[in-house]
Amino acid sequence: MAFFLAFWSRRTTATVVSASSNSQARSRAALRRKSGYGSIVKVKLANAQDSRLIRKGTWVRRRRNGTSPQFGTAASKLRARKQRSRYRHWL
């Protein structure tokens, strides 16, 4: 069994599903769909980093374009934090 990430049209975080194939992952994710999620846009296999996080029980945050806010150098994370706090009053 492998881990798949199901991305929804009206939700920023993906749903993690364990399945043996892409189509099985799509149908299992559809069973977990809640109102407001929209439709499944994309189902993709979780990479090694994500799989490690899933096994540890950590919440996986992965954007639809493939980037993740959880990984990166300490400097890049600090830069992103400063950027967010600089524009916090707009949010």
PDB file of N, CA, C and O in Angstrom, chain B, residues numbered from 101:
ATOM      1  N   MET B 101       0.843  -1.202   0.000  1.00  0.00           N
ATOM      2  CA  MET B 101       0.000   0.000   0.000  1.00  0.00           C
ATOM      3  C   MET B 101       0.875   1.248   0.000  1.00  0.00           C
ATOM      4  O   MET B 101       1.872   1.333   0.717  1.00  0.00           O
ATOM      5  N   ALA B 102       0.484   2.189  -0.804  1.00  0.00           N
ATOM      6  CA  ALA B 102       1.206   3.455  -0.887  1.00  0.00           C
ATOM      7  C   ALA B 102       0.272   4.580  -0.456  1.00  0.00           C
ATOM      8  O   ALA B 102      -0.945   4.404  -0.394  1.00  0.00           O
ATOM      9  N   PHE B 103       0.850   5.721  -0.163  1.00  0.00           N
ATOM     10  CA  PHE B 103       0.057   6.883   0.222  1.00  0.00           C
ATOM     11  C   PHE B 103      -0.145   7.788  -0.982  1.00  0.00           C
ATOM     12  O   PHE B 103       0.790   8.053  -1.738  1.00  0.00           O
ATOM     13  N   PHE B 104      -1.377   8.262  -1.154  1.00  0.00           N
ATOM     14  CA  PHE B 104      -1.715   9.189  -2.228  1.00  0.00           C
ATOM     15  C   PHE B 104      -2.287  10.466  -1.624  1.00  0.00           C
ATOM     16  O   PHE B 104      -2.881  10.443  -0.546  1.00  0.00           O
ATOM     17  N   LEU B 105      -2.102  11.575  -2.326  1.00  0.00           N
ATOM     18  CA  LEU B 105      -2.676  12.858  -1.913  1.00  0.00           C
ATOM     19  C   LEU B 105      -3.768  13.223  -2.905  1.00  0.00           C
ATOM     20  O   LEU B 105      -3.522  13.294  -4.109  1.00  0.00           O
ATOM     21  N   ALA B 106      -4.972  13.456  -2.400  1.00  0.00           N
ATOM     22  CA  ALA B 106      -6.103  13.844  -3.254  1.00  0.00           C
ATOM     23  C   ALA B 106      -6.346  15.339  -3.077  1.00  0.00           C
ATOM     24  O   ALA B 106      -6.593  15.803  -1.964  1.00  0.00           O
ATOM     25  N   PHE B 107      -6.276  16.086  -4.161  1.00  0.00           N
ATOM     26  CA  PHE B 107      -6.473  17.533  -4.120  1.00  0.00           C
ATOM     27  C   PHE B 107      -7.895  17.878  -4.557  1.00  0.00           C
ATOM     28  O   PHE B 107      -8.417  17.315  -5.519  1.00  0.00           O
ATOM     29  N   TRP B 108      -8.509  18.809  -3.836  1.00  0.00           N
ATOM     30  CA  TRP B 108      -9.900  19.188  -4.071  1.00  0.00           C
ATOM     31  C   TRP B 108      -9.978  20.565  -4.712  1.00  0.00           C
ATOM     32  O   TRP B 108      -9.066  21.379  -4.570  1.00  0.00           O
ATOM     33  N   SER B 109     -11.074  20.819  -5.417  1.00  0.00           N
ATOM     34  CA  SER B 109     -11.206  22.099  -6.126  1.00  0.00           C
ATOM     35  C   SER B 109     -11.426  23.274  -5.180  1.00  0.00           C
ATOM     36  O   SER B 109     -11.007  24.390  -5.490  1.00  0.00           O
ATOM     37  N   ARG B 110     -12.074  23.054  -4.030  1.00  0.00           N
ATOM     38  CA  ARG B 110     -12.356  24.161  -3.109  1.00  0.00           C
ATOM     39  C   ARG B 110     -11.723  23.974  -1.740  1.00  0.00           C
ATOM     40  O   ARG B 110     -12.298  24.363  -0.723  1.00  0.00           O
ATOM     41  N   ARG B 111     -10.533  23.376  -1.716  1.00  0.00           N
ATOM     42  CA  ARG B 111      -9.839  23.167  -0.452  1.00  0.00           C
ATOM     43  C   ARG B 111      -8.344  23.250  -0.696  1.00  0.00           C
ATOM     44  O   ARG B 111      -7.847  22.729  -1.695  1.00  0.00           O
ATOM     45  N   THR B 112      -7.626  23.897   0.202  1.00  0.00           N
ATOM     46  CA  THR B 112      -6.200  24.097  -0.031  1.00  0.00           C
ATOM     47  C   THR B 112      -5.350  22.913   0.394  1.00  0.00           C
ATOM     48  O   THR B 112      -4.273  22.705  -0.165  1.00  0.00           O
ATOM     49  N   THR B 113      -5.802  22.131   1.365  1.00  0.00           N
ATOM     50  CA  THR B 113      -5.015  20.975   1.796  1.00  0.00           C
ATOM     51  C   THR B 113      -5.541  19.705   1.154  1.00  0.00           C
ATOM     52  O   THR B 113      -6.725  19.591   0.836  1.00  0.00           O
ATOM     53  N   ALA B 114      -4.643  18.760   0.972  1.00  0.00           N
ATOM     54  CA  ALA B 114      -5.007  17.496   0.331  1.00  0.00           C
ATOM     55  C   ALA B 114      -5.453  16.475   1.367  1.00  0.00           C
ATOM     56  O   ALA B 114      -5.111  16.578   2.545  1.00  0.00           O
ATOM     57  N   THR B 115      -6.218  15.492   0.916  1.00  0.00           N
ATOM     58  CA  THR B 115      -6.630  14.381   1.759  1.00  0.00           C
ATOM     59  C   THR B 115      -5.654  13.231   1.516  1.00  0.00           C
ATOM     60  O   THR B 115      -5.378  12.885   0.368  1.00  0.00           O
ATOM     61  N   VAL B 116      -5.133  12.642   2.586  1.00  0.00           N
ATOM     62  CA  VAL B 116      -4.191  11.526   2.475  1.00  0.00           C
ATOM     63  C   VAL B 116      -4.976  10.222   2.455  1.00  0.00           C
ATOM     64  O   VAL B 116      -5.830   9.986   3.310  1.00  0.00           O
ATOM     65  N   VAL B 117      -4.676   9.371   1.462  1.00  0.00           N
ATOM     66  CA  VAL B 117      -5.369   8.099   1.323  1.00  0.00           C
ATOM     67  C   VAL B 117      -4.330   7.008   1.084  1.00  0.00           C
ATOM     68  O   VAL B 117      -3.388   7.207   0.317  1.00  0.00           O
ATOM     69  N   SER B 118      -4.494   5.865   1.730  1.00  0.00           N
ATOM     70  CA  SER B 118      -3.609   4.740   1.412  1.00  0.00           C
ATOM     71  C   SER B 118      -4.340   3.835   0.433  1.00  0.00           C
ATOM     72  O   SER B 118      -5.484   3.440   0.660  1.00  0.00           O
ATOM     73  N   ALA B 119      -3.659   3.516  -0.658  1.00  0.00           N
ATOM     74  CA  ALA B 119      -4.263   2.706  -1.716  1.00  0.00           C
ATOM     75  C   ALA B 119      -3.162   2.042  -2.527  1.00  0.00           C
ATOM     76  O   ALA B 119      -1.984   2.371  -2.384  1.00  0.00           O
ATOM     77  N   SER B 120      -3.553   1.109  -3.374  1.00  0.00           N
ATOM     78  CA  SER B 120      -2.555   0.425  -4.198  1.00  0.00           C
ATOM     79  C   SER B 120      -2.474   0.991  -5.611  1.00  0.00           C
ATOM     80  O   SER B 120      -1.507   0.732  -6.329  1.00  0.00           O
ATOM     81  N   SER B 121      -3.483   1.764  -6.016  1.00  0.00           N
ATOM     82  CA  SER B 121      -3.451   2.370  -7.355  1.00  0.00           C
ATOM     83  C   SER B 121      -4.084   3.758  -7.317  1.00  0.00           C
ATOM     84  O   SER B 121      -4.746   4.140  -6.352  1.00  0.00           O
ATOM     85  N   ASN B 122      -3.858   4.491  -8.392  1.00  0.00           N
ATOM     86  CA  ASN B 122      -4.381   5.847  -8.501  1.00  0.00           C
ATOM     87  C   ASN B 122      -5.909   5.860  -8.493  1.00  0.00           C
ATOM     88  O   ASN B 122      -6.523   6.698  -7.833  1.00  0.00           O
ATOM     89  N   SER B 123      -6.512   4.942  -9.220  1.00  0.00           N
ATOM     90  CA  SER B 123      -7.983   4.899  -9.291  1.00  0.00           C
ATOM     91  C   SER B 123      -8.591   4.496  -7.955  1.00  0.00           C
ATOM     92  O   SER B 123      -9.641   5.010  -7.570  1.00  0.00           O
ATOM     93  N   GLN B 124      -7.936   3.575  -7.244  1.00  0.00           N
ATOM     94  CA  GLN B 124      -8.425   3.176  -5.921  1.00  0.00           C
ATOM     95  C   GLN B 124      -8.322   4.353  -4.949  1.00  0.00           C
ATOM     96  O   GLN B 124      -9.215   4.563  -4.128  1.00  0.00           O
ATOM     97  N   ALA B 125      -7.237   5.117  -5.041  1.00  0.00           N
ATOM     98  CA  ALA B 125      -7.056   6.292  -4.182  1.00  0.00           C
ATOM     99  C   ALA B 125      -8.139   7.319  -4.454  1.00  0.00           C
ATOM    100  O   ALA B 125      -8.666   7.932  -3.526  1.00  0.00           O
ATOM    101  N   ARG B 126      -8.477   7.511  -5.737  1.00  0.00           N
ATOM    102  CA  ARG B 126      -9.527   8.467  -6.110  1.00  0.00           C
ATOM    103  C   ARG B 126     -10.867   8.067  -5.513  1.00  0.00           C
ATOM    104  O   ARG B 126     -11.585   8.914  -4.981  1.00  0.00           O
ATOM    105  N   SER B 127     -11.212   6.782  -5.595  1.00  0.00           N
ATOM    106  CA  SER B 127     -12.510   6.335  -5.062  1.00  0.00           C
ATOM    107  C   SER B 127     -12.533   6.383  -3.528  1.00  0.00           C
ATOM    108  O   SER B 127     -13.563   6.703  -2.935  1.00  0.00           O
ATOM    109  N   ARG B 128     -11.397   6.064  -2.881  1.00  0.00           N
ATOM    110  CA  ARG B 128     -11.353   6.139  -1.411  1.00  0.00           C
ATOM    111  C   ARG B 128     -11.433   7.586  -0.930  1.00  0.00           C
ATOM    112  O   ARG B 128     -12.061   7.868   0.091  1.00  0.00           O
ATOM    113  N   ALA B 129     -10.802   8.501  -1.660  1.00  0.00           N
ATOM    114  CA  ALA B 129     -10.868   9.919  -1.298  1.00  0.00           C
ATOM    115  C   ALA B 129     -12.296  10.433  -1.483  1.00  0.00           C
ATOM    116  O   ALA B 129     -12.773  11.239  -0.684  1.00  0.00           O
ATOM    117  N   ALA B 130     -12.970   9.974  -2.521  1.00  0.00           N
ATOM    118  CA  ALA B 130     -14.350  10.398  -2.776  1.00  0.00           C
ATOM    119  C   ALA B 130     -15.271   9.974  -1.635  1.00  0.00           C
ATOM    120  O   ALA B 130     -16.246  10.664  -1.336  1.00  0.00           O
ATOM    121  N   LEU B 131     -14.968   8.843  -0.997  1.00  0.00           N
ATOM    122  CA  LEU B 131     -15.775   8.391   0.144  1.00  0.00           C
ATOM    123  C   LEU B 131     -15.601   9.312   1.350  1.00  0.00           C
ATOM    124  O   LEU B 131     -16.514   9.455   2.163  1.00  0.00           O
ATOM    125  N   ARG B 132     -14.419   9.938   1.465  1.00  0.00           N
ATOM    126  CA  ARG B 132     -14.147  10.842   2.599  1.00  0.00           C
ATOM    127  C   ARG B 132     -14.552  12.282   2.319  1.00  0.00           C
ATOM    128  O   ARG B 132     -14.393  13.147   3.181  1.00  0.00           O
ATOM    129  N   ARG B 133     -15.066  12.545   1.145  1.00  0.00           N
ATOM    130  CA  ARG B 133     -15.427  13.908   0.742  1.00  0.00           C
ATOM    131  C   ARG B 133     -16.499  14.496   1.653  1.00  0.00           C
ATOM    132  O   ARG B 133     -17.486  13.838   1.979  1.00  0.00           O
ATOM    133  N   LYS B 134     -16.287  15.738   2.055  1.00  0.00           N
ATOM    134  CA  LYS B 134     -17.268  16.436   2.878  1.00  0.00           C
ATOM    135  C   LYS B 134     -17.861  17.580   2.055  1.00  0.00           C
ATOM    136  O   LYS B 134     -17.301  17.970   1.030  1.00  0.00           O
ATOM    137  N   SER B 135     -18.990  18.113   2.508  1.00  0.00           N
ATOM    138  CA  SER B 135     -19.597  19.209   1.765  1.00  0.00           C
ATOM    139  C   SER B 135     -18.673  20.422   1.825  1.00  0.00           C
ATOM    140  O   SER B 135     -18.111  20.732   2.875  1.00  0.00           O
ATOM    141  N   GLY B 136     -18.524  21.086   0.723  1.00  0.00           N
ATOM    142  CA  GLY B 136     -17.641  22.239   0.654  1.00  0.00           C
ATOM    143  C   GLY B 136     -16.277  21.925   0.076  1.00  0.00           C
ATOM    144  O   GLY B 136     -15.526  22.846  -0.245  1.00  0.00           O
ATOM    145  N   TYR B 137     -15.929  20.653  -0.067  1.00  0.00           N
ATOM    146  CA  TYR B 137     -14.635  20.278  -0.634  1.00  0.00           C
ATOM    147  C   TYR B 137     -14.586  20.513  -2.144  1.00  0.00           C
ATOM    148  O   TYR B 137     -13.524  20.800  -2.697  1.00  0.00           O
ATOM    149  N   GLY B 138     -15.729  20.390  -2.801  1.00  0.00           N
ATOM    150  CA  GLY B 138     -15.748  20.467  -4.261  1.00  0.00           C
ATOM    151  C   GLY B 138     -15.431  19.111  -4.853  1.00  0.00           C
ATOM    152  O   GLY B 138     -15.670  18.080  -4.223  1.00  0.00           O
ATOM    153  N   SER B 139     -14.896  19.107  -6.053  1.00  0.00           N
ATOM    154  CA  SER B 139     -14.582  17.841  -6.718  1.00  0.00           C
ATOM    155  C   SER B 139     -13.082  17.558  -6.638  1.00  0.00           C
ATOM    156  O   SER B 139     -12.282  18.449  -6.352  1.00  0.00           O
ATOM    157  N   ILE B 140     -12.721  16.308  -6.894  1.00  0.00           N
ATOM    158  CA  ILE B 140     -11.304  15.938  -6.885  1.00  0.00           C
ATOM    159  C   ILE B 140     -10.657  16.468  -8.161  1.00  0.00           C
ATOM    160  O   ILE B 140     -11.100  16.169  -9.270  1.00  0.00           O
ATOM    161  N   VAL B 141      -9.608  17.255  -7.984  1.00  0.00           N
ATOM    162  CA  VAL B 141      -8.909  17.844  -9.116  1.00  0.00           C
ATOM    163  C   VAL B 141      -7.767  16.943  -9.567  1.00  0.00           C
ATOM    164  O   VAL B 141      -7.535  16.757 -10.762  1.00  0.00           O
ATOM    165  N   LYS B 142      -7.058  16.385  -8.584  1.00  0.00           N
ATOM    166  CA  LYS B 142      -5.847  15.643  -8.908  1.00  0.00           C
ATOM    167  C   LYS B 142      -5.560  14.651  -7.790  1.00  0.00           C
ATOM    168  O   LYS B 142      -5.769  14.950  -6.614  1.00  0.00           O
ATOM    169  N   VAL B 143      -5.080  13.466  -8.164  1.00  0.00           N
ATOM    170  CA  VAL B 143      -4.625  12.482  -7.183  1.00  0.00           C
ATOM    171  C   VAL B 143      -3.203  12.122  -7.558  1.00  0.00           C
ATOM    172  O   VAL B 143      -2.940  11.695  -8.683  1.00  0.00           O
ATOM    173  N   LYS B 144      -2.272  12.295  -6.609  1.00  0.00           N
ATOM    174  CA  LYS B 144      -0.891  11.944  -6.935  1.00  0.00           C
ATOM    175  C   LYS B 144      -0.232  11.190  -5.793  1.00  0.00           C
ATOM    176  O   LYS B 144      -0.608  11.331  -4.630  1.00  0.00           O
ATOM    177  N   LEU B 145       0.746  10.400  -6.149  1.00  0.00           N
ATOM    178  CA  LEU B 145       1.481   9.586  -5.195  1.00  0.00           C
ATOM    179  C   LEU B 145       2.297  10.483  -4.277  1.00  0.00           C
ATOM    180  O   LEU B 145       2.961  11.409  -4.743  1.00  0.00           O
ATOM    181  N   ALA B 146       2.251  10.215  -2.978  1.00  0.00           N
ATOM    182  CA  ALA B 146       3.024  11.001  -2.014  1.00  0.00           C
ATOM    183  C   ALA B 146       4.501  10.669  -2.173  1.00  0.00           C
ATOM    184  O   ALA B 146       4.873   9.505  -2.321  1.00  0.00           O
ATOM    185  N   ASN B 147       5.337  11.697  -2.141  1.00  0.00           N
ATOM    186  CA  ASN B 147       6.779  11.449  -2.270  1.00  0.00           C
ATOM    187  C   ASN B 147       7.345  10.914  -0.955  1.00  0.00           C
ATOM    188  O   ASN B 147       6.614  10.757   0.023  1.00  0.00           O
ATOM    189  N   ALA B 148       8.641  10.637  -0.936  1.00  0.00           N
ATOM    190  CA  ALA B 148       9.277  10.020   0.237  1.00  0.00           C
ATOM    191  C   ALA B 148       9.168  10.897   1.484  1.00  0.00           C
ATOM    192  O   ALA B 148       8.921  10.393   2.580  1.00  0.00           O
ATOM    193  N   GLN B 149       9.352  12.213   1.317  1.00  0.00           N
ATOM    194  CA  GLN B 149       9.260  13.122   2.465  1.00  0.00           C
ATOM    195  C   GLN B 149       7.861  13.094   3.068  1.00  0.00           C
ATOM    196  O   GLN B 149       7.703  13.003   4.285  1.00  0.00           O
ATOM    197  N   ASP B 150       6.846  13.174   2.210  1.00  0.00           N
ATOM    198  CA  ASP B 150       5.467  13.154   2.681  1.00  0.00           C
ATOM    199  C   ASP B 150       5.122  11.825   3.350  1.00  0.00           C
ATOM    200  O   ASP B 150       4.450  11.798   4.381  1.00  0.00           O
ATOM    201  N   SER B 151       5.584  10.733   2.763  1.00  0.00           N
ATOM    202  CA  SER B 151       5.298   9.412   3.333  1.00  0.00           C
ATOM    203  C   SER B 151       5.881   9.280   4.734  1.00  0.00           C
ATOM    204  O   SER B 151       5.262   8.695   5.622  1.00  0.00           O
ATOM    205  N   ARG B 152       7.094   9.836   4.923  1.00  0.00           N
ATOM    206  CA  ARG B 152       7.706   9.823   6.261  1.00  0.00           C
ATOM    207  C   ARG B 152       6.852  10.595   7.251  1.00  0.00           C
ATOM    208  O   ARG B 152       6.638  10.138   8.374  1.00  0.00           O
ATOM    209  N   LEU B 153       6.359  11.767   6.846  1.00  0.00           N
ATOM    210  CA  LEU B 153       5.505  12.573   7.717  1.00  0.00           C
ATOM    211  C   LEU B 153       4.207  11.842   8.054  1.00  0.00           C
ATOM    212  O   LEU B 153       3.750  11.868   9.197  1.00  0.00           O
ATOM    213  N   ILE B 154       3.621  11.194   7.058  1.00  0.00           N
ATOM    214  CA  ILE B 154       2.351  10.476   7.245  1.00  0.00           C
ATOM    215  C   ILE B 154       2.542   9.336   8.249  1.00  0.00           C
ATOM    216  O   ILE B 154       1.714   9.139   9.139  1.00  0.00           O
ATOM    217  N   ARG B 155       3.650   8.581   8.096  1.00  0.00           N
ATOM    218  CA  ARG B 155       3.911   7.475   9.026  1.00  0.00           C
ATOM    219  C   ARG B 155       4.121   7.966  10.453  1.00  0.00           C
ATOM    220  O   ARG B 155       3.764   7.274  11.407  1.00  0.00           O
ATOM    221  N   LYS B 156       4.703   9.169  10.605  1.00  0.00           N
ATOM    222  CA  LYS B 156       4.899   9.734  11.941  1.00  0.00           C
ATOM    223  C   LYS B 156       3.600  10.286  12.519  1.00  0.00           C
ATOM    224  O   LYS B 156       3.512  10.546  13.719  1.00  0.00           O
ATOM    225  N   GLY B 157       2.594  10.465  11.666  1.00  0.00           N
ATOM    226  CA  GLY B 157       1.322  11.015  12.124  1.00  0.00           C
ATOM    227  C   GLY B 157       1.270  12.530  12.042  1.00  0.00           C
ATOM    228  O   GLY B 157       0.385  13.158  12.622  1.00  0.00           O
ATOM    229  N   THR B 158       2.218  13.118  11.321  1.00  0.00           N
ATOM    230  CA  THR B 158       2.250  14.573  11.164  1.00  0.00           C
ATOM    231  C   THR B 158       1.320  14.988  10.037  1.00  0.00           C
ATOM    232  O   THR B 158       1.198  14.287   9.033  1.00  0.00           O
ATOM    233  N   TRP B 159       0.663  16.133  10.208  1.00  0.00           N
ATOM    234  CA  TRP B 159      -0.223  16.661   9.181  1.00  0.00           C
ATOM    235  C   TRP B 159       0.608  17.107   7.982  1.00  0.00           C
ATOM    236  O   TRP B 159       1.540  17.895   8.140  1.00  0.00           O
ATOM    237  N   VAL B 160       0.289  16.620   6.797  1.00  0.00           N
ATOM    238  CA  VAL B 160       1.043  16.954   5.591  1.00  0.00           C
ATOM    239  C   VAL B 160       0.395  18.126   4.875  1.00  0.00           C
ATOM    240  O   VAL B 160      -0.787  18.081   4.535  1.00  0.00           O
ATOM    241  N   ARG B 161       1.175  19.174   4.647  1.00  0.00           N
ATOM    242  CA  ARG B 161       0.681  20.310   3.889  1.00  0.00           C
ATOM    243  C   ARG B 161       1.408  20.350   2.549  1.00  0.00           C
ATOM    244  O   ARG B 161       2.614  20.589   2.497  1.00  0.00           O
ATOM    245  N   ARG B 162       0.682  20.118   1.488  1.00  0.00           N
ATOM    246  CA  ARG B 162       1.283  20.101   0.158  1.00  0.00           C
ATOM    247  C   ARG B 162       0.392  20.906  -0.766  1.00  0.00           C
ATOM    248  O   ARG B 162      -0.809  20.651  -0.857  1.00  0.00           O
ATOM    249  N   ARG B 163       0.971  21.869  -1.444  1.00  0.00           N
ATOM    250  CA  ARG B 163       0.192  22.678  -2.383  1.00  0.00           C
ATOM    251  C   ARG B 163      -0.028  21.910  -3.674  1.00  0.00           C
ATOM    252  O   ARG B 163       0.688  20.955  -3.977  1.00  0.00           O
ATOM    253  N   ARG B 164      -1.034  22.341  -4.434  1.00  0.00           N
ATOM    254  CA  ARG B 164      -1.378  21.649  -5.664  1.00  0.00           C
ATOM    255  C   ARG B 164      -0.251  21.690  -6.694  1.00  0.00           C
ATOM    256  O   ARG B 164      -0.126  20.790  -7.523  1.00  0.00           O
ATOM    257  N   ASN B 165       0.576  22.749  -6.634  1.00  0.00           N
ATOM    258  CA  ASN B 165       1.675  22.849  -7.604  1.00  0.00           C
ATOM    259  C   ASN B 165       2.887  22.009  -7.203  1.00  0.00           C
ATOM    260  O   ASN B 165       3.902  22.012  -7.901  1.00  0.00           O
ATOM    261  N   GLY B 166       2.787  21.287  -6.078  1.00  0.00           N
ATOM    262  CA  GLY B 166       3.851  20.371  -5.678  1.00  0.00           C
ATOM    263  C   GLY B 166       4.785  20.901  -4.607  1.00  0.00           C
ATOM    264  O   GLY B 166       5.567  20.130  -4.052  1.00  0.00           O
ATOM    265  N   THR B 167       4.734  22.183  -4.296  1.00  0.00           N
ATOM    266  CA  THR B 167       5.618  22.737  -3.270  1.00  0.00           C
ATOM    267  C   THR B 167       5.037  22.479  -1.886  1.00  0.00           C
ATOM    268  O   THR B 167       3.847  22.204  -1.736  1.00  0.00           O
ATOM    269  N   SER B 168       5.899  22.573  -0.879  1.00  0.00           N
ATOM    270  CA  SER B 168       5.443  22.352   0.484  1.00  0.00           C
ATOM    271  C   SER B 168       5.999  23.411   1.415  1.00  0.00           C
ATOM    272  O   SER B 168       7.181  23.744   1.329  1.00  0.00           O
ATOM    273  N   PRO B 169       5.161  23.954   2.316  1.00  0.00           N
ATOM    274  CA  PRO B 169       5.661  24.918   3.288  1.00  0.00           C
ATOM    275  C   PRO B 169       6.431  24.258   4.431  1.00  0.00           C
ATOM    276  O   PRO B 169       7.013  24.956   5.261  1.00  0.00           O
ATOM    277  N   GLN B 170       6.443  22.920   4.487  1.00  0.00           N
ATOM    278  CA  GLN B 170       7.070  22.221   5.607  1.00  0.00           C
ATOM    279  C   GLN B 170       8.554  21.952   5.393  1.00  0.00           C
ATOM    280  O   GLN B 170       9.290  21.723   6.353  1.00  0.00           O
ATOM    281  N   PHE B 171       8.994  21.979   4.148  1.00  0.00           N
ATOM    282  CA  PHE B 171      10.377  21.655   3.854  1.00  0.00           C
ATOM    283  C   PHE B 171      11.108  22.877   3.334  1.00  0.00           C
ATOM    284  O   PHE B 171      10.494  23.774   2.757  1.00  0.00           O
ATOM    285  N   GLY B 172      12.385  22.915   3.532  1.00  0.00           N
ATOM    286  CA  GLY B 172      13.207  24.030   3.088  1.00  0.00           C
ATOM    287  C   GLY B 172      14.255  24.334   4.137  1.00  0.00           C
ATOM    288  O   GLY B 172      14.249  23.763   5.227  1.00  0.00           O
ATOM    289  N   THR B 173      15.148  25.231   3.797  1.00  0.00           N
ATOM    290  CA  THR B 173      16.193  25.588   4.744  1.00  0.00           C
ATOM    291  C   THR B 173      15.616  26.473   5.842  1.00  0.00           C
ATOM    292  O   THR B 173      14.545  27.060   5.683  1.00  0.00           O
ATOM    293  N   ALA B 174      16.334  26.562   6.951  1.00  0.00           N
ATOM    294  CA  ALA B 174      15.887  27.406   8.059  1.00  0.00           C
ATOM    295  C   ALA B 174      15.797  28.862   7.605  1.00  0.00           C
ATOM    296  O   ALA B 174      14.898  29.595   8.015  1.00  0.00           O
ATOM    297  N   ALA B 175      16.733  29.269   6.759  1.00  0.00           N
ATOM    298  CA  ALA B 175      16.748  30.651   6.271  1.00  0.00           C
ATOM    299  C   ALA B 175      15.526  30.954   5.408  1.00  0.00           C
ATOM    300  O   ALA B 175      14.933  32.027   5.522  1.00  0.00           O
ATOM    301  N   SER B 176      15.153  30.014   4.551  1.00  0.00           N
ATOM    302  CA  SER B 176      13.990  30.239   3.682  1.00  0.00           C
ATOM    303  C   SER B 176      12.701  30.283   4.490  1.00  0.00           C
ATOM    304  O   SER B 176      11.795  31.056   4.180  1.00  0.00           O
ATOM    305  N   LYS B 177      12.618  29.446   5.537  1.00  0.00           N
ATOM    306  CA  LYS B 177      11.437  29.464   6.400  1.00  0.00           C
ATOM    307  C   LYS B 177      11.344  30.787   7.165  1.00  0.00           C
ATOM    308  O   LYS B 177      10.257  31.341   7.330  1.00  0.00           O
ATOM    309  N   LEU B 178      12.502  31.291   7.632  1.00  0.00           N
ATOM    310  CA  LEU B 178      12.541  32.558   8.347  1.00  0.00           C
ATOM    311  C   LEU B 178      12.119  33.705   7.429  1.00  0.00           C
ATOM    312  O   LEU B 178      11.369  34.594   7.833  1.00  0.00           O
ATOM    313  N   ARG B 179      12.610  33.672   6.191  1.00  0.00           N
ATOM    314  CA  ARG B 179      12.231  34.688   5.199  1.00  0.00           C
ATOM    315  C   ARG B 179      10.728  34.690   4.959  1.00  0.00           C
ATOM    316  O   ARG B 179      10.103  35.749   4.901  1.00  0.00           O
ATOM    317  N   ALA B 180      10.152  33.505   4.819  1.00  0.00           N
ATOM    318  CA  ALA B 180       8.717  33.382   4.578  1.00  0.00           C
ATOM    319  C   ALA B 180       7.919  33.900   5.779  1.00  0.00           C
ATOM    320  O   ALA B 180       6.891  34.558   5.613  1.00  0.00           O
ATOM    321  N   ARG B 181       8.408  33.593   7.002  1.00  0.00           N
ATOM    322  CA  ARG B 181       7.725  34.056   8.211  1.00  0.00           C
ATOM    323  C   ARG B 181       7.741  35.570   8.297  1.00  0.00           C
ATOM    324  O   ARG B 181       6.732  36.194   8.626  1.00  0.00           O
ATOM    325  N   LYS B 182       8.904  36.163   7.995  1.00  0.00           N
ATOM    326  CA  LYS B 182       9.013  37.631   8.017  1.00  0.00           C
ATOM    327  C   LYS B 182       8.095  38.263   6.984  1.00  0.00           C
ATOM    328  O   LYS B 182       7.454  39.279   7.254  1.00  0.00           O
ATOM    329  N   GLN B 183       8.033  37.668   5.816  1.00  0.00           N
ATOM    330  CA  GLN B 183       7.172  38.163   4.737  1.00  0.00           C
ATOM    331  C   GLN B 183       5.706  38.133   5.169  1.00  0.00           C
ATOM    332  O   GLN B 183       4.962  39.085   4.934  1.00  0.00           O
ATOM    333  N   ARG B 184       5.298  37.027   5.805  1.00  0.00           N
ATOM    334  CA  ARG B 184       3.906  36.901   6.263  1.00  0.00           C
ATOM    335  C   ARG B 184       3.581  37.931   7.329  1.00  0.00           C
ATOM    336  O   ARG B 184       2.518  38.551   7.295  1.00  0.00           O
ATOM    337  N   SER B 185       4.502  38.119   8.286  1.00  0.00           N
ATOM    338  CA  SER B 185       4.215  39.069   9.366  1.00  0.00           C
ATOM    339  C   SER B 185       4.225  40.506   8.861  1.00  0.00           C
ATOM    340  O   SER B 185       3.539  41.366   9.413  1.00  0.00           O
ATOM    341  N   ARG B 186       5.006  40.768   7.809  1.00  0.00           N
ATOM    342  CA  ARG B 186       5.038  42.103   7.231  1.00  0.00           C
ATOM    343  C   ARG B 186       3.679  42.493   6.637  1.00  0.00           C
ATOM    344  O   ARG B 186       3.272  43.653   6.701  1.00  0.00           O
ATOM    345  N   TYR B 187       2.989  41.509   6.062  1.00  0.00           N
ATOM    346  CA  TYR B 187       1.697  41.772   5.418  1.00  0.00           C
ATOM    347  C   TYR B 187       0.518  41.257   6.235  1.00  0.00           C
ATOM    348  O   TYR B 187      -0.599  41.171   5.724  1.00  0.00           O
ATOM    349  N   ARG B 188       0.758  40.914   7.499  1.00  0.00           N
ATOM    350  CA  ARG B 188      -0.287  40.334   8.350  1.00  0.00           C
ATOM    351  C   ARG B 188      -1.522  41.238   8.448  1.00  0.00           C
ATOM    352  O   ARG B 188      -2.649  40.744   8.443  1.00  0.00           O
ATOM    353  N   HIS B 189      -1.318  42.560   8.538  1.00  0.00           N
ATOM    354  CA  HIS B 189      -2.453  43.479   8.714  1.00  0.00           C
ATOM    355  C   HIS B 189      -3.363  43.489   7.497  1.00  0.00           C
ATOM    356  O   HIS B 189      -4.508  43.929   7.598  1.00  0.00           O
ATOM    357  N   TRP B 190      -2.893  43.022   6.363  1.00  0.00           N
ATOM    358  CA  TRP B 190      -3.758  42.962   5.176  1.00  0.00           C
ATOM    359  C   TRP B 190      -4.661  41.750   5.203  1.00  0.00           C
ATOM    360  O   TRP B 190      -5.731  41.757   4.594  1.00  0.00           O
ATOM    361  N   LEU B 191      -4.241  40.703   5.908  1.00  0.00           N
ATOM    362  CA  LEU B 191      -4.992  39.443   5.869  1.00  0.00           C
ATOM    363  C   LEU B 191      -6.236  39.478   6.719  1.00  0.00           C
ATOM    364  O   LEU B 191      -6.967  38.490   6.784  1.00  0.00           O
TER     365      LEU B 191
END
